[in-house]
Amino acid sequence: MPVSIALFTQDLRLHDNPVLRAALRDGEEVVPLFVLDERLAATGFAVPNRAAFLADSLADLDTALRRLGGRLVLRRGETVAQSARLAELTGAVSVHVAAGVSAFAQRREAALREALGGRLRVHDAVLTALAPGAVTPAGKDHYAVFTPYLRAWQRAQRREPVAAPRAVRVPGSVRSEALPAGRPDSPGLPPGGESAGRRLWSSWRPERYEDDHDDLAGDATSRLSPYLHFGCLSATELTTPTRRRGGAGAQAFVRQLVWRDFHHQVLAARPRCAWADYRPRGDRWHRDTAEIEAWRAGRTGYPIVDAGMRQLAHEGWMHNRARLLTASFLTKTLYQDWRIGAEHFLALLVDGDVANNQLNWQWVAGTGTDTRPNRVLNPLAQARRFDPDGAYVRRWVPELAHIPGPAVHRPWQLRQRPDYPAPIVDLAVGRFQHARSIGPTGRVG
């Protein structure tokens, strides 16, 4: 009886999973395998919030497979060694895996190919709606600017979603280790798993997305990013019906998913951009430990910045507009290295994705794909525009909860409060200036 292996990575779902469907075509019995790779702990990527969400997602996947007559097989160790060992044990005719984009994923794929030879099957467009490299500009290996990529993405052919399987038979002789448990750092972390993701997706409506997605207090974003990151939801399944639905809100939501694909194709072509400047600007970053710690703790004296940082700490998630303005404050107002902020976000974000996190940080810092590298987001102007009555700040900065209306956005009027810090920097002094024009300190005198 032929056996195949479906090696799950960031595709922890049954619906629209080409990896699992292909494995089921190859084998009368299938081993749905997930390896808790010990090397991830060494990279610092296996942080508590994502580990807890992963534990939920694996438990949900196992439950879903058991309803179909199967089960999840979990192993601990190194992915390539465990996969090759299981392929040898079962005599697997094929091992199926989704293509990744990070340097870690590319090394893993190369090692799997060396270990398994022709039995390895790598599937594109599982983690993204359009595979990295599926569209490229003439003479280049990736798009460096979003708008031309968006036009190419809209013209490109994409696969249709595939149905969830009706039955999964797993060889009875294959053992599984116990599923992991996780304890998050953030008390407000959302539950993981395909079931939770599909419930959220079915209840969310994108009709008002274009008008409301930047409203900080309104919280009108989809909150689907953690489920996309772990592959509990399929980007293809999200984009296909949404594009067909039409309407400005739906199209605005799809545009955000295209940004996700854009960043994945950049990182696939330039893996070192996870920590190296995509477009070096000669920045000589300022380094002030006290400022960095105040930013991390949500104690900068700028209420809108502090609210975003405290939401991150509590939920392991942050509103997208808050991500932009907190990142701009660190890199442009305080002129601190974007890698400091990216590392802090990755330590807490449940949707912490190397492609999206690092390249969005570079976009804000001016070292990435933004065609306006000197763009600065003024936190006071951002607060007036996206939290006009101060509801978002009052929700996350309880010291200021009694201050009515927009007065909560006036840090100069809060200087004498014993429970809230004075602004750590004056915006006029801390405003970002390119290092070549302001000297080696990176500060304006």
N, C-alpha and C positions, 0 to 999 in steps of 0.2 A: 504494500500500500504506500504510494508516494506521499512524502511529507515535505512541507515547505515551512519557512520561518518568516513571520512578519515582525521585523525589528522596529518597535515603536521608539521614537525619539521625541520630537515636538509635534506629534500628531496623535494625541491621546483621545481618540474618538472612533466611533463606528460609522457615523454618517459621513459620506463623501471622503472616504479614505482609500485612495488608489493603492496604497501599500498593502492593506489588508485584502482588498478585492483581488489584486493580482496574486497574492499568496494563496487565496482560496481557489483560484483557477488552476494553479500549478499542482496543488496537493489535495488529496482526499482528506488528509489530516493536516492541521496547521498549528504551529506553535506561536501564539501571540506573546512575544518576548519583550520585556523591558529590563535594561541593565542599569542599576544604580551605580554609575561609574565613579569609582573612587578618585579618579583624576580631577573630577569637577570640584571636589572639596579643596584640592590643592590650588586650583585657579582662583578660589575665593568667590566663585559664582553660586555655590550652593548655600545661600544665606537662609536664615530661618523663615522669612516670609514666603519665599518661593518654595522652600522645602515643604512647608505646611500645605501650600496650595497644590504642589505636586502629589503629596500623600493623599489628599482628597481626590485628585484626578485619577490616580492609579486605583484607588478603592472603587470609585465610580465606574471606571473601565472594567474592572474585574467583575463587578455586579452585572453590568450590561452583557458581558461575554457569558456569564453563567446563565443568564436568561435564554441565551441561544444554544446552550448545551456545552459551552466552552469554559475557559478560565484564563486569567492572565498568568503567565509564567514570569516570575521575577527572579533575577540573579543579581548578586553584588560582586563587584570586581571591575575589571577593565573590559570595555564593551567588545573589542575585537576578540580578545581571548575567550570570553564567555560565549560569544556568538559562534566562533569557530568550533569550540568544544561541543556545543549543543548540535551544530550541524553534523559533526562527526558521530555523535551519539545516536542521532535519529536517522542518519543517512539522507539528510535533506537534499532535495534536488535543486532548491533555490532558496536564497535569502533576500528578502525585499526590504528596502529602507528608503526613506525620503531624503532627497538631496538637501544639504544644508549650505549656509553661506559663510559662516564664520571660519576663521583659521582653524579652530578646534574641529569643526565639522568636516572641513576639507581634509585635514590630516586623518581623521577617523575613517572617512570614505576611502582614502588611499590605502590605509592599513587593512581595511576590510577587503578591498580588491586583491591585495597581495595575499591575504590569508585564504580567501575563498575562490579566487580566480573567476572563472566563467559562471559560477553559481550566483554571484552577486548581481542583483537587479536594483538599480537606483532610479527613483521616480521623481521627476520634476513637477513643479506646480502643485505640491502637496502643502507646503508651509506658506505659500504665497498664491495670489490669484494668477499671476503671470510669472513664469520662471525667469530668474536672472539670466540675462544673455539672450532671451527670446527675441528682444528687439534691441538693436544697437544703431548708433549713427554711423554713417559711412566712414570707414577707416578707423573706427575706434571700438573698444571692447565694452563700453558702457556709456550711459548718459550722465553728464556731469551737471545738468541743469534740469529742473523739474518740469517746466512747461513743455519743452519738446518731448520729454519722456511721456507726459500725460497724453499728448496727441498721438504718439506712437502706441501707447497702451490702449487707447480707445479704438484704434484701427486693428489691433492684433486679434488673431483668433485665439480663443481660450477654450479649454475643455469644459464640458458640461459636468455638473455634479453627478457622482455615482451614488447609487442607493446603498443603504446599510445592508449588511448580510442578514439572511434569515436563520442561518445555522452555522455554527463553528464547532468542528470536531477536533479535539486536542489529544495527542497520543497519551494514553493513560500512564505510560512508564516515565513520563517527563515530570520531574519534581519541580516545585517552586519554593523559594524562600518566603518568609513572612513579609507581608506588605509593610512599608514604613509608616511611622507615625510622625507628625510634625507639630512643633510648638512655635507659633509665630511671634515675632517681636511686636507686631502691631495688633492691638486688641480689636480693631475694627476691620480686620482682613476679611474679604469676601470668601465664600465657600468655593472650592475648586470643583472641576469635573464637567463633563459634557452635559449632564442632566441640568446642572445649575446654569450653565451657559445657554442652553437651548431655551430654558424657561425665561431667562433675561431677554434673549433675542426675540422670542415670540411676544413678549409684553411691551417691548420698546417700539415706538413709532418715530420714523425719521422725518415726518412731514414738517415739523418746526425746527429741524436741526440747523438749517442755514441761518435762521434768525436768532436762535437761542443758544447755540453751542458755546458761545463765548461768555454767556451769563454765568458768572461765578456762583452766585447764590442760587440760581435756578437749577443748577446741576442737571442740565439737559443733554449732556453727552451720553453716549450709549453704555459706557462702562464695560464694554466688551473686550478691551485690550488684554486683560489677563488670560481670557479664554482663547484669544487668538495666539498669544505668545506660546501657550502650552499646547496649542492645536486641539483644544476641546471643541472649538468651532473652526470651520473651514472658511478661509477668505474667499474661495470660489463660491461656496454656498451663500455667503453674505452678499457678494457683489452681484451675482447673477439675477436673483429676483428683485433686488433693489434697483438695478439699472433698468429692468423691464418695467418696474412700477412707475418710473419717471417722477417728475416734480423736482422743484428746486432743492428741497430738503434732502431727498434721496440722492440726488446728484452730488450735493455737498458732502454727504456721508461717504459716498463712493470715492470722492476725491481724496478723502483722508486715507482710505484703504490703498489708493494708488500711491500716496506718499510712502506708505509702508513698503509697498513693492519697490518703489524707487530707491529707498534706503537699502533694501536687501540687495538690489542689483549693484549699487555702489560698493557695498562691503564685499560682495562676492568677487568683484573685480579688484578691489584694493583692501584685502583683509587687514593690513597693518593699520588702517585708519581707525581700528578699534581704539588705538592709543596714540597714534601719530597724526599730526595735522594733515588734513587732505590737501589744503592749500596753505602752506606756511606763510605767515605774514611778518616774520621777524619779531614776534612779540617777546618782550622781556617782562614776564609777569611779575606783578607785585606779590609779596608773600607776607601776610600778617596773620599769625595763628589766632589771635584774639578775634579778628574780624571773621575768619573762617568758622570758628566755633560759635560765634553769635549767629551767623547765617544758618548753620546746621541746627541750632537749638531753637530757631524762630525767635531770636531776641535782638533783631537789628534796629528796632525803633521805627521801622516802617511797617505799619500794621498789615498791609496787603501782602507783603513779602513774608512776614511772620505767620500769617494765616495759612499760606500755602505750605510752608515748611512744617507746620504743626499738623495739617491734614495728612501730609506724607507720613509723619511719625505715627499717627493714630490708625490710618487706614492702609498703609502700604501702597497707596495710590494717591495721585494728585490730579486735579482738574488740568486739562491741557493748557488753558490760558495761564493758570498759576505756574505751570512748569516753565512756560516761556518767560514770564516776568521775574520769577525767582532766579532762573539761569542768567538772564540779562543783568540782574542786580549783581550777581557774583562776578560775572566776567567783564561787564562793561562799567558798572559803577564802582565796584571794589577792585576791578582789574586783577582778579585771581585766575589762575590757570583753570581752564574748562575741565581738565582731567580730575581736579579735586571735586568739582560738583558732580561729574559723571560717576565717580566712584561712590559718592554718598548716595546718589539716587539708586545705583545698582545694589547698594547694601540694604535698601528698604523696599524698592518698587517690586510689587508682585508681578507686574508686567515688564520687569527689567529685561529688555532685549538689547543685545549688543548692537545690532544694526540701528534700531530706532533711537535708543538712548544716546549712544555715542555720536551718531551723525546729527541728531537734533541739537545736542550740546555744541557740536562744531558749527552748526548753522547759526546758532545764537552768538557764539564767540567770534564769528567772522573768519574762522579757519576752515569752514566746510564748503557747502555748495551754494550758499546764499550769494547772489550777485551783488548784494549791498552789504559788504562786510563791516561797514561802520554804523550799521543800524543799532540804535539804542532805544530800549523800552523804558520810558520814565515811569517809575512805580506810582507816582502820584497821579499822573495822567491816566495810567492804566486803571487805577482804583476808581477814579471818577467815571470812567467809561464803562467798566465791566462789573463794578460793584457800587453803583451810584448811591444807594441808601445805606451801605455798610453792613448788610446782612451777613455776607460771607465772613467778614472780619469778626463780627460779634459771635458768629458760630464757633470760630476756631481760636479766638484770643479772648478768653473769658474775663481777663482783667479789664477789657474795654466794653463788656457786654452792656453796661448801663449808659454808654455814651450814645446819644440819639443821632440818627441820620448820618449825613456825610461828614459830620464833625469828627467821626472816628478816623477819618483819613487825613487828619491834620497833625502830623507828628510834632510840629513845633509847638502846638498847644498842649502836648502831653508830656513835655519835658520835666515837669515838676512832680509827676506821679511816682510814688514810692514803689509801686508794683510793676511798673513798665519802663523799659530802658529808654533813654534819650537816643536819637538817631546816631548810629556809629560813624556816619560820614555825611558830610554835606553834599547834596547832589551836584552842585556846581563844581566842587573840588574833586569829587570822586568820579566825575564823568569820564567815560572811556576816551582815551586818546591813543593813537598808534605810537608804539614805543620809539619809532624812528624820529618822531617829531617832538617827543617830550622827555627824552633822555633815559638813562639806564634805570631809573627808579620806577618808571612806568606810572608816575603820579604827576598831577598838575600842581605846581607850586603856587 
